[in-house]
């Protein structure tokens, strides 16, 4: 069951990284500045945010399989529309938002299916494998884009529509109907998030996930463009296997291992210490990696790989912690808020990255890239500092 959901997740995400992989090409073809290019990346997560309260929230009320099937249709239409009708900033934003809305109805609802139909207690390891597969989906999307880019960007988006078309029926047929919502669940289509806000353990994981997503999705959205810049500085021709999109794909491929091992460490040593340590390390490295662009590409790749491993190190631990901390009957609402705040940060981070890049000197400046990556780590460092200060205040009170 876990394997089936992981396969479906990879298939549903074929359009996830298509635009970031093609960002340098489309930026040049449409005459976009870095802020506009970052806005198109970010609007994906705006679509995710808009759809999450409804699509994830409704899993407390109706059959999750139907939500999953509908969401894959949204993702398919978004990729097809981008291929056939996108001609610039506004049209690209519309179709990217649809693809993002599709992910909203597959990622967390898929996790809901896992927790509903798992026989016996749901181990954090099962959750870790599912959330870690997000990195495999990203890698598949990047490799697909890199392989088909020579045929034109339209063909890349057309191919990206096939994955969701397969994933939706696969999940719908393979799982029994979801159990009914628990009695006492709030009626209606909209969520009352106040009980989730009052759940302090759950909110700790949700806020940590928001900082994690700020760093992760800002990094993922601009990673191919950064590698293209670094390759250009050294006049290196990477080709398919070592071009900008491929280098980003290989880095994303190691993410699942980091997520799984990070969760294992959290189980053995405690979630809070592991999460705080990983966030501090990734925040510090974020302030350094952008300045590495002039170095040999192998060194740039290794530094980025280490940075990505650290960013992914707390991913599964945060989500598994939220699942464990969610109140019975409020799991859908808790997952909805988890996604809403996390992917809300994912919406803002690529835009903020592009703004810093423009304000600091543009995409041809090493200093600008360095400051843009530093902006990703700032929230992680702030979160760690806040948590440590809070612990010290609590110790004084005691």
N, C-alpha and C positions, 0 to 999 in steps of 0.2 A: 504493500500500500504506500509506504514511504517512497519507494523507488518510482511507482507510477506517478505520484504527485510531483516528484522531482523532474521526471521527464516532461510532464505537462507544463511545469513552470518554465523549463528551458524553451519549449515550443511557443509558449505564450509570449515570450520576451524577444522574439526575433526582431521586432521593431524598436526595442528599447534603446540601443546605442547606434542606430542607423544614422541619425542626424549628427551626433558628436563625431562619428567616424568621417563624415563628409563635410564637417564644418568648414575646414579651409577651402574646399572646392566651392561650396555654396556661398560662403562669405565673399569670395572673389567674383563669382558669376553674378550675384545679385547686388554687389556693391555695398555690402553691409559693413558698419563699423563693429568694433568688438562688443560694445554694449548691446547693439541689436542682435548680434550673433548669440550672445549670452542670454538675451531675452527669449529667443526661440528655444534654447536649451531649457531655460527655466519654466517656460509655459507648459512643458510636458508635466512638470510637477504641480503646476496650478490646476491642470485638468485632473490630475490625481487627487488633489485636495478637494476640488469641487465634488467629485464623485464619491469620495470615501465615506462621508457621513451617511449617505444613502445606501450605497452598495454594500459596504461592510456592515453598517448598522442593521440592515434588513436581514442579516444572517441570524439575528435573534428572533426573527418572526416568520421567515419563509424558507423554503428549500434552498440551501446554499448552492446546489448544483445549477439551479436556474439562473442564479446571479452570475455564476462563473461562465455559463454558456452565453449569456447576454453580453458580458464584459469582453469575451473574446471576439464577439461580433463588432463591438466598438473599436477594438484594436485593429481588426482587419480593415474596417472602413477607413480608419485614420491613415494607415499605411497606403492603401489604394488611392485615397484622395490626395495624399502628398505626391504620389508618383504621377498622377494624371492631371492635377489642377494647381499644385503649388507653384507660384511664380514670384514670390518675394516675401517680405516680412509678414504681412497680415495673413495671407493664405497659408503660409507655413505654420504660423502660430495656431490657426484653427485646427489643422490636422494633427499637429503635435499634441494639442490638448486632448483630442479624441484618443490618441494612442495612450496618453497618460491615464485617461479615465478608464481605459480597458485594463491597464495594470492594476488600478484600484480595485477592480472587481475580480481579480484573479489571485493576487499575491496573498493578502490577508484572508480572504475567503478560502483559499487553498489551505492555509494554516488552520482555519476553522474546521474544514473537512477532516484534517488530520487529527485534531483534538477530539472531534465528535465520534469518529469511527474507530479510533485506536482501542484495541481490546485491553482493558485494564488501565492502570495509571499511565499517563503519557509521559515518557521520560524526556528530560531536557535534551538528550542526545538525538531523539527523533526530530525535535524542533530545530536543533542545531543543523542537522543534515538538510532539512528543508530550507532554512534561511540561508545556509551556505550555498545552496544551488543557485541563488540569485547571481552569484559571481560567474557560474557556468553559463547562465543565460546571457549575461553581459558579454562574456567571451565569444559565445556563439554568434551573437549579433554583430560584434566587431569583425570577426573573421568572415562572416557572410558579406558584410559591406566591403571589406578589403578584397575579397575574391571577385566580386561582381562590379566593383568600381570602374574597371577599364571599359565596361560595356555602357557606362552612363549611369548617373545617380538615379534616374527614374527606374531602371531595372532593379536596383538595390531595394528600393521601397516596394516594388511589386513583389519581389521574392519574400520580403519581410512580412507580407500579408498572409503567407501560407501557413506559418507556424500557429498563430491563433486559430486559424480555420480548422486545424487538426486537434488542437488542445481542448477546445470546448466540448465537442462531441465525445472525445476520449474520456474526459472526466465525468460527463453526464451519464454515459453508459456504464462506466466502471463502478460507480458508487450508488448505494441505495439512497432513497430520499432522506434528507436530514430530519432529525427528531424535532418535534414541535418546540416552540419557545417555552421556557419555564413559566409556570403560573406566577403572576405578580410582575412580569416584565412590563415595562411601560408601554401603553398602547400608542398607535400612530406611527407615522413614517419618520419623524424627527427624533433625535436623541436628546435626552436630558443628561448632559455630561457631569452634572454637579456631583453625583455619587462617585464618579471616577476621580474628580478633583479632590474629593475628601479622602480618597484612599491614598495615603501618603507613600506607602511602599511602591504602589503602582506608579504614582506620579514621578517618583525618583527615577524609575526605569524609563518612563516616557520622556522626561527632560534630558536624560542621558542619551536617549536615542535621537532626539532632535539635534544635539551637538554632534553626534556621530554622523548623521545624515548630511548636516551642513558640510562637514569635511569630505565625506565620501562622494557625494554627488557633485560637489564643486570640482573635486579631483577628477572624477570620471568624465565630466562634461568637457573639460579642457585638456585632458591628457593626450589625445591624438594630436591636437594643435600644438601642444608643447613639444612633443617628439618631432613634429614636422619642423618647428623652429630650431630645435637642437640639431637635427640632421642637416638643415640648411646652413647653419653656422660652420659645420665641418665639411660641407659640400659632399655629404655621403648619400649615395643612392641605395636605399634599403631594399627595394624590390618588394615582392608580395610578402615573403616570410619575415622581413626585417624593416618594412616600411612603418610609417607612423601608426596606422591602424593596427598592424600586426603586433608591434611592440606593446601597444596598449592592451591588446587581446591577451598576450602572454602574461602580462602583469595581472590582469583580471582573473586569469586561470588559476593563479596561486591563492586568490582570495578565499575560496571555500575551505582550504586546509587551515588557513589562519583562523577563520571563524570557528571551525570545529575544535581545533586545539585550544583556542581561547576559551571556549565553553567548558572543555574538559578541565582546564586549569581553574576556571571559576568554580566548578563543582568541588574540586579538591581543596582549594585555598580560600574560597569565599568569593562571591560575585563582586562585592563592593571594592575590596582591595585590588582585585585583578582589573576591574573596569577603570578605576582611578589611575593605576599604574600605566595601563595601555594608553589612556587618553592623554596623560602627561607626556609620554614618550612621542606619540604621534604629533601632538601640538608643537613640541620642540623641533622635531624634524621638519614639520611644515614650514618653519621659518628659514630653513636652509636649502631645501631641494630646488626651489625655483632658480636660485643663483648658480646651479650646477650646469646650466644649459651649454656653456662653451666647452665643457670637459668632453673627453672622448665618449662616444655614445654608449659604450659598454659600462662606463662608470655611471653615467646618467641613468641608464636602465637599472643598474643594481641599487642605486640610491632610491629611485622611485619604487622599485620592488619592495625594499625594506619599509619605506613609508607606507605603501599600500598594505603590507602585512600588518603593520601596527594599526592602521585605520580599521581594518577588518577584524582585528583581534578581539574587539568587544561586541561585535554585531550580534552573534547568536546568544551571548550571555545576557545582553540587554532584553532581547525579545523573549527568551526562555524565562527570564526573571519576571517580565510583565505577565506572561501566561500563568505563572505560578501565583502571582500576587493578585490577579483579577478576581473579583467577587463572583460567586455562582450567579448565573442569570445576567451578569453584566460583562461577559466575556466579549461579545460582539462590540459593545460600546467601548470597552477598554482597548480592544484592538483598533477600533476606528479612530479613537483619539491618539493612540500610539502612531498610527500611520499618518493621521492628519498633521500632527506636529512635526513628525520626522520628515515627511515629504514636503511640508510647508517650508522647512529649512532647505530642503532640496530644490525648491523653486527659487528661493532667494539667493542661494549660494552661487550658481552660475552667473546670475546677473551681477551680483556684487563683485565677483571675480573679474568679469568683463569691464566693469566700471573702474576698478582699481588699475587694470591693465591700461585702459585709455588714459586715465588721469596721471599715471606714473610714467608715461612715455610711449605707450603703444606696444603692439605685438612684436616689434623688432628690437625691443630694449630688454636686455638681460635683467636690469634692475626692476623693470616693470613686472616681469614674470616672477621674480623673487618676492616682491611685495604682494603680488596677487596670491601666491601660494601661502605666504604668511597670514593673509587674511582668512584662510581656511582654518588654520590652527588656532586662531585667536579665541574662538568660543570654547574649544576644548580646554585650553589653558585657563580661561576664565572659570569654567565649570569646576575644574579641579581645585583652583584657588578658593572658590566659594565653598565647596564641600569641606576642605581642610579648615577654613575659618569657622565654619559651622561646628565642626567637631571640637575645635578649641573652645568655642563659647560654651558648648554643652559640658565639656570637661570642667570648666570653671564653675558652672552652676552646681554640678555634682560635688 
